[in-house]
Amino acid sequence: MTEVVMPQMGESIAEGTVVRWIKKVGDRVDRDEPLFEISTDKVDAEIPSPSAGVLVEIRAKEGETVPVNSVVAIIGEAGTAISALPAPAGKTEPAPAPLAPAPPVPPIAPVAPASAAAAPPPAPAVAEAAADSQKQKSSPLVRRIAREHGVGVSRVAGTGLGGRVTKDDILGYLNKGPKPSAPAPPAASQPAAHAPAFKPGDNVEVVPLSVMRRKIAEHMVLSRRTSAHVHSVFEVDYTRVARIRAARKADYERQGVKLTYMSFLMKAAVDALKAVPVVNSSLDGDNIVYKKDVNLGIAVALDWGLIVPVIRHAEEKNMLGLSRAIVDLAARARSKQLKPDEVQGGTFTITNPGVFGALFGMPIISQPQVAILGVGTIEKRVAVVEDDAIGIRTKGYLSLGYDHRLIDGAVADEFMSHLKKTIENFDPDAV
């Protein structure tokens, strides 16, 4: 028998939702044949079968959300008789436990003298959260959220490795669990009641959020809460890159790859990250974690959401390698064929709202990264050229969203200046 588990589709993913079963109980499956489809905040994906055989049991129904690494199905050897299978653990009715004897009544404690000073009550949930952080496994981010909401981390059931409390656990507890009591603010500061999105009788269609959309919403709000977002915008002249691209595009197409502006931007970003390594780092409490590898996340828009596949070790790839990687990952993202390690471990992200015509965007950082590059539309514009003449140049805007807790404006501008210089003076021999 082979156990099929819910895969971890990202470093911060603690659970996944079974969207549909492609195979049903009794169907024969081959190794690596699509078995079921899942949805997380990072990816919708078809999960292949880990072995060949017969699907003999499904333990997670469609629409059910289960923790990572929990068993969702069982695959037996070819010819296994399903009716002969033993009942899964936990399905049989347990025998009734004998009644335990009543515990002895504890002796009544003596009453303290009336003159004794009453001990001050312990601090509420804020102090509890600080103490619990030493007992329960959790990240600095989780402990910070717990402190901000006055919740003890030990109250939250951890779904991570070894019972570690993940950010999804603490957010889920805050959304569903009891809220700590707080003194009521003055009546004048009471916010107005939330206006309903629609009234009875309005001509509307109400559609539930997908799992991916709901998780994206949670993570975007969490990122804004976590990082001190600041943005810088630079105008970049792509005229030289446009000429190089026109000259080499046919060569790349003969090798089955498109040479796009994104290929040049990825190469320039890698060079800039090597020159300004703090942009390729993360914050872990009071420590800076410098990432030695450049793992580029490239945001890909889907009909049902957004996904960020990762090009690992981008610093080791040339232009052709980067071009092949992004075409391959984008195609498999849209066909739900990405593997778990292809949507995690990113150290820096590039998003391209310009493909839809936006001049530039102000993107939100993907945690735990500290910066994200937004690419605006690239188009021909009137510009002042040499000798104050008016000419036509291919230009566009680049925006950098960065975490001001770690990156100051001067450092962010140093990174962007390096990126701009590389694009405007791109070496044709590097293509």
C-alpha positions as CSV (number, residue, x, y, z in Angstrom):
1,M,0.0,0.0,0.0
2,T,1.2,3.5,-0.8
3,E,-0.1,6.5,1.2
4,V,-0.8,9.7,-0.8
5,V,-0.2,12.8,1.2
6,M,-1.1,16.5,0.8
7,P,2.1,18.0,-0.6
8,Q,3.6,21.2,0.7
9,M,3.3,23.7,-2.2
10,G,5.3,26.5,-0.6
11,E,7.5,27.2,2.4
12,S,4.7,29.0,4.3
13,I,1.9,26.7,3.3
14,A,0.4,24.6,6.1
15,E,-2.7,23.2,4.4
16,G,-4.3,22.5,1.1
17,T,-7.8,22.1,-0.3
18,V,-8.8,19.1,-2.4
19,V,-10.6,20.7,-5.4
20,R,-11.5,17.5,-7.3
21,W,-10.5,13.9,-7.6
22,I,-9.4,13.1,-11.2
23,K,-9.5,9.4,-10.3
24,K,-12.2,7.6,-8.3
25,V,-11.9,4.6,-6.0
26,G,-11.3,1.4,-8.0
27,D,-9.5,3.2,-10.9
28,R,-6.2,2.1,-12.0
29,V,-3.4,4.7,-11.9
30,D,0.1,4.9,-13.3
31,R,3.0,6.5,-11.6
32,D,3.1,10.3,-12.2
33,E,-0.5,10.2,-13.6
34,P,-2.6,13.2,-12.4
35,L,-4.6,11.9,-9.4
36,F,-6.2,14.9,-7.8
37,E,-6.3,18.7,-7.9
38,I,-5.5,21.0,-5.0
39,S,-5.7,24.7,-4.3
40,T,-3.5,26.8,-2.0
41,D,-2.7,30.5,-1.7
42,K,0.3,29.9,-3.9
43,V,-0.8,27.5,-6.6
44,D,-3.6,25.4,-8.0
45,A,-2.0,22.2,-9.1
46,E,-2.7,18.7,-10.3
47,I,-0.9,16.2,-8.0
48,P,0.5,13.1,-9.7
49,S,0.3,9.6,-8.2
50,P,3.4,8.6,-6.3
51,S,3.1,5.0,-7.6
52,A,1.3,2.7,-10.0
53,G,-1.6,0.6,-8.8
54,V,-5.3,1.0,-7.9
55,L,-6.9,3.8,-5.9
56,V,-8.4,1.9,-3.1
57,E,-9.4,4.6,-0.7
58,I,-10.0,8.4,-0.6
59,R,-9.8,10.0,2.8
60,A,-10.2,13.7,1.9
61,K,-13.4,14.7,0.1
62,E,-13.6,17.3,-2.6
63,G,-13.7,20.7,-0.9
64,E,-12.0,19.5,2.3
65,T,-9.0,21.4,3.6
66,V,-6.4,19.2,5.3
67,P,-2.9,19.9,6.8
68,V,0.2,19.4,4.8
69,N,1.6,15.8,4.9
70,S,-1.7,14.3,6.0
71,V,-2.9,11.2,4.2
72,V,-5.6,11.9,1.6
73,A,-5.7,8.6,-0.3
74,I,-4.3,5.0,-0.4
75,I,-3.0,3.3,-3.5
76,G,-2.9,-0.5,-3.5
77,E,-1.1,-2.9,-5.8
78,A,-2.8,-3.8,-9.1
79,G,-5.5,-6.4,-8.4
80,T,-6.2,-5.4,-4.8
81,A,-9.7,-6.2,-3.9
82,I,-11.2,-3.1,-2.4
83,S,-13.8,-4.9,-0.4
84,A,-11.1,-6.9,1.3
85,L,-9.3,-3.9,2.6
86,P,-9.1,-3.4,6.4
87,A,-11.0,-0.4,7.8
88,P,-8.8,2.6,8.1
89,A,-7.5,3.6,11.5
90,G,-9.9,5.8,13.4
91,K,-13.0,4.6,11.5
92,T,-14.1,1.9,14.0
93,E,-16.2,2.8,16.9
94,P,-14.0,2.8,20.1
95,A,-15.2,0.7,23.0
96,P,-16.8,2.8,25.7
97,A,-14.2,3.6,28.4
98,P,-15.1,2.6,32.0
99,L,-16.2,5.4,34.2
100,A,-13.4,6.9,36.1
101,P,-13.8,7.3,39.9
102,A,-14.7,10.8,41.0
103,P,-11.6,12.7,42.1
104,P,-11.3,13.4,45.8
105,V,-12.6,16.8,46.9
106,P,-9.6,19.0,47.7
107,P,-9.4,20.5,51.2
108,I,-10.7,24.0,51.6
109,A,-7.9,26.5,51.7
110,P,-7.8,28.8,54.7
111,V,-9.2,32.3,54.2
112,A,-6.5,35.0,54.0
113,P,-6.6,37.6,56.7
114,A,-8.6,40.7,55.6
115,S,-5.7,42.9,56.3
116,A,-3.4,41.2,53.8
117,A,-2.8,43.2,50.7
118,A,-4.4,41.6,47.6
119,A,-1.8,40.5,45.1
120,P,-2.1,42.4,41.8
121,P,-3.8,40.3,39.1
122,P,-1.5,39.1,36.3
123,A,-1.3,41.1,33.1
124,P,-3.9,39.8,30.6
125,A,-3.2,38.1,27.3
126,V,-0.3,40.4,26.4
127,A,1.8,39.0,29.2
128,E,0.5,35.5,28.4
129,A,1.6,35.9,24.8
130,A,5.1,36.9,25.8
131,A,5.5,33.9,28.2
132,D,3.9,31.4,25.7
133,S,6.4,32.4,23.0
134,Q,9.1,30.7,25.0
135,K,7.1,27.4,25.2
136,Q,5.4,27.0,21.8
137,K,7.4,26.7,18.6
138,S,6.7,29.6,16.4
139,S,8.4,32.2,14.1
140,P,9.1,35.8,15.1
141,L,6.3,36.9,12.8
142,V,3.8,34.6,14.5
143,R,4.8,35.8,17.9
144,R,4.5,39.4,16.8
145,I,1.0,38.9,15.5
146,A,0.1,37.1,18.8
147,R,1.4,40.1,20.8
148,E,-0.4,42.6,18.7
149,H,-3.7,40.8,19.3
150,G,-3.1,39.9,22.9
151,V,-3.3,36.2,22.2
152,G,-1.2,33.5,23.9
153,V,0.6,31.4,21.2
154,S,0.0,28.2,23.3
155,R,-3.8,28.6,22.7
156,V,-3.2,28.0,19.0
157,A,-3.0,24.5,17.6
158,G,0.2,24.3,15.5
159,T,0.0,22.4,12.1
160,G,3.7,22.8,11.2
161,L,6.5,20.4,11.8
162,G,6.8,19.4,15.4
163,G,3.6,21.3,16.3
164,R,5.1,24.6,15.1
165,V,2.5,27.4,14.9
166,T,2.5,28.9,11.4
167,K,1.1,32.3,10.3
168,D,-1.9,30.5,8.8
169,D,-2.6,29.0,12.2
170,I,-2.5,32.3,14.1
171,L,-4.6,34.1,11.4
172,G,-7.1,31.3,11.4
173,Y,-7.3,31.4,15.2
174,L,-7.8,35.2,15.1
175,N,-10.6,34.8,12.5
176,K,-12.4,32.0,14.2
177,G,-11.3,32.0,17.8
178,P,-12.4,34.0,20.8
179,K,-11.2,37.6,20.9
180,P,-9.5,38.9,24.1
181,S,-11.6,41.4,26.0
182,A,-10.6,45.0,25.8
183,P,-11.9,48.1,27.4
184,A,-14.6,49.8,25.2
185,P,-13.3,53.0,23.6
186,P,-15.2,56.3,24.1
187,A,-18.5,56.6,22.2
188,A,-17.1,59.4,20.1
189,S,-14.4,57.1,18.7
190,Q,-16.7,54.2,17.8
191,P,-16.3,53.5,14.0
192,A,-19.4,53.6,11.9
193,A,-21.1,50.3,11.3
194,H,-19.8,48.4,8.2
195,A,-22.1,49.2,5.2
196,P,-23.4,46.0,3.6
197,A,-22.0,45.2,0.1
198,F,-25.6,44.9,-1.3
199,K,-29.2,45.2,-0.2
200,P,-31.9,42.6,-0.6
201,G,-33.4,43.0,-4.0
202,D,-30.2,44.4,-5.7
203,N,-29.3,42.9,-9.0
204,V,-26.1,41.1,-7.9
205,E,-24.4,37.7,-8.1
206,V,-22.7,36.4,-5.0
207,V,-19.8,34.1,-5.6
208,P,-17.6,32.6,-2.8
209,L,-13.9,33.4,-2.8
210,S,-11.8,30.6,-4.1
211,V,-9.2,29.1,-1.8
212,M,-6.4,30.8,-3.7
213,R,-8.1,34.2,-3.7
214,R,-8.9,34.0,0.0
215,K,-5.3,33.0,0.9
216,I,-3.9,35.8,-1.3
217,A,-6.1,38.3,0.5
218,E,-4.9,37.1,3.9
219,H,-1.2,37.2,2.8
220,M,-1.4,40.6,1.2
221,V,-3.0,42.1,4.4
222,L,-0.4,40.3,6.5
223,S,2.4,41.7,4.3
224,R,1.2,45.2,4.6
225,R,1.0,44.7,8.4
226,T,4.5,43.2,8.6
227,S,6.6,45.4,6.2
228,A,7.0,49.1,6.2
229,H,6.3,49.5,2.5
230,V,8.0,52.3,0.5
231,H,8.2,52.6,-3.3
232,S,10.7,54.2,-5.7
233,V,10.0,54.7,-9.4
234,F,12.7,55.1,-12.1
235,E,12.3,55.8,-15.8
236,V,14.4,53.5,-18.0
237,D,15.5,53.9,-21.6
238,Y,15.1,50.5,-23.4
239,T,16.1,51.7,-26.8
240,R,19.4,49.8,-26.8
241,V,17.7,46.7,-25.5
242,A,15.0,47.0,-28.2
243,R,17.7,47.0,-30.9
244,I,19.6,44.0,-29.4
245,R,16.3,42.1,-29.1
246,A,15.3,42.8,-32.7
247,A,18.7,41.6,-33.9
248,R,18.7,38.4,-31.8
249,K,15.0,37.5,-31.7
250,A,15.2,35.2,-34.7
251,D,18.1,33.2,-33.2
252,Y,16.2,32.5,-30.0
253,E,13.1,31.5,-31.9
254,R,15.1,28.9,-33.8
255,Q,15.9,27.4,-30.4
256,G,12.2,27.4,-29.5
257,V,12.4,30.4,-27.0
258,K,11.0,33.9,-27.2
259,L,13.4,36.7,-26.4
260,T,11.3,39.2,-24.4
261,Y,12.0,42.3,-22.4
262,M,11.5,40.2,-19.3
263,S,14.7,38.2,-20.2
264,F,16.8,41.4,-20.1
265,L,15.1,42.5,-16.9
266,M,15.8,39.2,-15.1
267,K,19.5,39.4,-16.1
268,A,19.8,43.0,-15.0
269,A,18.0,42.2,-11.7
270,V,20.4,39.4,-10.9
271,D,23.4,41.7,-11.5
272,A,21.9,44.4,-9.3
273,L,21.1,41.9,-6.5
274,K,24.7,40.7,-6.5
275,A,25.8,44.4,-6.3
276,V,23.4,45.3,-3.5
277,P,22.9,42.0,-1.6
278,V,20.7,43.4,1.2
279,V,17.9,43.5,-1.4
280,N,18.2,39.7,-1.7
281,S,17.8,39.1,2.1
282,S,15.2,38.6,4.7
283,L,14.5,39.7,8.3
284,D,14.4,37.0,11.0
285,G,13.6,38.8,14.3
286,D,16.7,40.9,15.0
287,N,18.8,39.2,12.4
288,I,19.4,39.8,8.7
289,V,19.5,36.7,6.6
290,Y,21.6,37.2,3.4
291,K,20.6,34.8,0.7
292,K,23.6,33.6,-1.3
293,D,21.5,32.2,-4.1
294,V,19.3,34.4,-6.3
295,N,15.9,32.7,-6.7
296,L,13.8,34.9,-8.9
297,G,10.0,34.7,-8.4
298,I,8.1,35.8,-11.6
299,A,4.5,36.7,-11.0
300,V,2.2,35.0,-13.6
301,A,-1.4,36.1,-14.0
302,L,-4.0,33.3,-14.2
303,D,-7.7,33.3,-15.0
304,W,-8.3,32.2,-11.4
305,G,-5.7,34.1,-9.5
306,L,-2.0,34.8,-9.4
307,I,1.0,32.5,-9.0
308,V,4.7,33.1,-8.5
309,P,6.9,30.3,-9.9
310,V,10.6,30.5,-8.9
311,I,13.7,30.3,-11.1
312,R,16.2,28.8,-8.7
313,H,19.9,29.8,-8.9
314,A,19.2,32.5,-11.5
315,E,22.7,33.8,-11.0
316,E,24.0,30.7,-12.7
317,K,21.9,31.0,-15.9
318,N,22.7,33.0,-19.0
319,M,20.1,34.9,-21.1
320,L,19.0,31.8,-23.0
321,G,18.7,29.8,-19.8
322,L,16.6,32.5,-18.1
323,S,14.4,32.8,-21.2
324,R,13.8,29.0,-21.3
325,A,13.0,28.9,-17.6
326,I,10.4,31.6,-17.5
327,V,8.6,30.2,-20.6
328,D,8.5,26.7,-19.2
329,L,7.4,27.8,-15.7
330,A,4.7,30.1,-17.0
331,A,3.3,27.4,-19.3
332,R,3.2,24.8,-16.6
333,A,1.6,27.3,-14.1
334,R,-1.3,27.8,-16.5
335,S,-1.7,24.1,-17.0
336,K,-1.5,23.4,-13.2
337,Q,1.7,21.2,-13.6
338,L,4.0,23.0,-11.3
339,K,5.9,21.0,-8.6
340,P,6.1,22.0,-5.0
341,D,9.7,23.2,-5.1
342,E,8.9,25.5,-8.0
343,V,6.7,27.8,-6.0
344,Q,8.8,28.3,-2.9
345,G,12.2,29.6,-1.8
346,G,12.0,32.9,-3.8
347,T,14.4,35.6,-2.6
348,F,13.2,38.4,-4.9
349,T,10.1,38.9,-7.1
350,I,9.4,40.6,-10.4
351,T,5.8,41.4,-11.4
352,N,4.8,42.9,-14.7
353,P,1.6,45.0,-14.6
354,G,2.9,46.7,-17.7
355,V,1.8,43.8,-19.9
356,F,-1.8,45.1,-19.4
357,G,-0.8,48.7,-20.2
358,A,-0.1,50.1,-16.7
359,L,2.5,52.8,-16.6
360,F,3.8,51.4,-13.3
361,G,2.5,49.5,-10.3
362,M,3.1,49.7,-6.5
363,P,3.3,46.0,-5.7
364,I,3.1,44.4,-2.3
365,I,6.2,42.5,-1.0
366,S,5.9,38.7,-1.0
367,Q,6.9,37.7,2.6
368,P,9.5,36.9,3.8
369,Q,11.3,38.8,1.0
370,V,12.2,42.5,1.5
371,A,11.7,43.9,-2.0
372,I,9.7,43.4,-5.2
373,L,10.2,44.9,-8.7
374,G,7.2,46.2,-10.7
375,V,7.6,46.5,-14.5
376,G,5.6,49.2,-16.3
377,T,4.5,49.2,-19.9
378,I,7.4,49.6,-22.4
379,E,6.5,51.9,-25.3
380,K,8.0,54.6,-27.7
381,R,7.9,58.1,-26.2
382,V,9.1,61.5,-27.2
383,A,12.3,62.4,-25.3
384,V,15.1,64.9,-25.2
385,V,18.2,63.3,-26.7
386,E,21.7,64.6,-27.4
387,D,22.2,68.3,-28.1
388,D,18.8,69.0,-26.7
389,A,17.2,67.5,-29.8
390,I,13.7,65.8,-29.7
391,G,13.7,62.1,-30.5
392,I,11.7,58.9,-30.2
393,R,13.0,56.5,-27.6
394,T,11.7,53.2,-26.2
395,K,11.0,53.8,-22.5
396,G,9.2,52.5,-19.5
397,Y,9.0,52.8,-15.7
398,L,10.3,50.5,-13.1
399,S,9.1,50.6,-9.5
400,L,10.7,49.0,-6.5
401,G,8.7,48.2,-3.4
402,Y,10.9,47.7,-0.4
403,D,10.8,47.1,3.3
404,H,12.0,50.3,5.1
405,R,12.6,48.3,8.2
406,L,15.8,47.0,6.5
407,I,16.3,49.0,3.3
408,D,16.8,52.7,3.3
409,G,15.9,54.9,0.4
410,A,19.5,55.5,-0.6
411,V,20.1,51.7,-0.7
412,A,16.9,51.2,-2.8
413,D,18.0,53.9,-5.2
414,E,21.4,52.4,-5.5
415,F,19.9,49.1,-6.5
416,M,17.6,50.8,-9.0
417,S,20.4,52.9,-10.5
418,H,22.5,49.8,-11.1
419,L,19.5,48.1,-12.7
420,K,18.8,51.2,-14.9
421,K,22.5,51.4,-15.9
422,T,22.6,47.8,-16.9
423,I,19.5,48.0,-19.1
424,E,20.5,51.2,-20.8
425,N,24.0,49.9,-21.5
426,F,23.2,46.3,-22.0
427,D,26.1,44.2,-23.4
428,P,25.1,42.5,-26.7
429,D,27.6,39.7,-26.1
430,A,25.6,38.7,-23.0
431,V,22.5,37.8,-25.2
